[in-house]
């Protein structure tokens, strides 16, 4: 796995916004949900979110599994104390459908709260919440190798060795592993293979989406640091030297017509779009869900803007979720 899969795992996953949640409700004596203003909601509530609990051995790939679900559209909360899981589901049910699927990462970092997990699971079962437990397993040898490769201690090893921490964690998680709906042994898996297994379980029949950002930029302002692919439009004549076009940008129809009437412009669009189809298929196979395509010219005003607009439209027509960003347009 990756460095973030060992030791105290870090996550930048969403934690939700308080402003999106209505006032908290309390449970009535008959088990129905009653809002704090005294009105019963019960069936009036939105559907209860689907819940996945991700747990398992430190270093076995919990972060990778959680990131995969996040890319599939799940609302992911990392290291949530088990006692708060029912509250998280309750808040999701009141999000007016904005949070339909929740994934919670539970691990030994929350060991002070771990005894509450069984009580929380029983609470969820009594409410009819559809929940699954995904347990990430790995051999002792593989876990030791991963911790040593990143030179991090096991969170439970204390003053002992890595193997001591692994043994303590395995004993702590033994009962949870027995209750798991899905156990994935990552001993011989790389990150991409683990993502493929998660996709197979949770993506359904639809192929996971690829999201593209098409960014125009000017070379004189520097390359975009987050670009995955870069294309150079400086092989085309510059509209800057056409006085009547100079004040406008590539989003202007006259500028775009000028650019695409130049030799090679349409051919480039066709062939680059074809190349991107090939690359996109590979990205999906490798579990990559986001790509930034940078299209540059001298100042980022005319040629790169016009080409970015056309390329983004082509990608969107082929079913790729696409955003267009003109980084340097207007800087002159």
Secondary structure, DSSP 4 states (H G I P E B T S, - for coil): --GGGSSS---------GGGSPPPEEE-TTS-EEETTS-B-GGGSPPPPEEEEEEE-TTSSHHHHHHHHHHTT-EEEES--GGGHHHHHHHHHTSTTS--EEEEE--GGGTTTGGGHHHHHHHHHHTT--EEEEEEE--HHHHHHHHHHHT---TT-TTS-HHHHHHHHHHHTHHHHHH-SEEEE-TT--HHHHHHHHHHHHSTTSPPP-EEEEEEEEGGG---TT-SEEEE-TTSPPGGGSHHHHTS-TTSHHHHHHHHTSTTHHHHHHHHHHHHHHHHHHHHHTT--EEEEEEEESSSSSHHHHHHHHHHHHHHHTT-EEEEEESSTT--
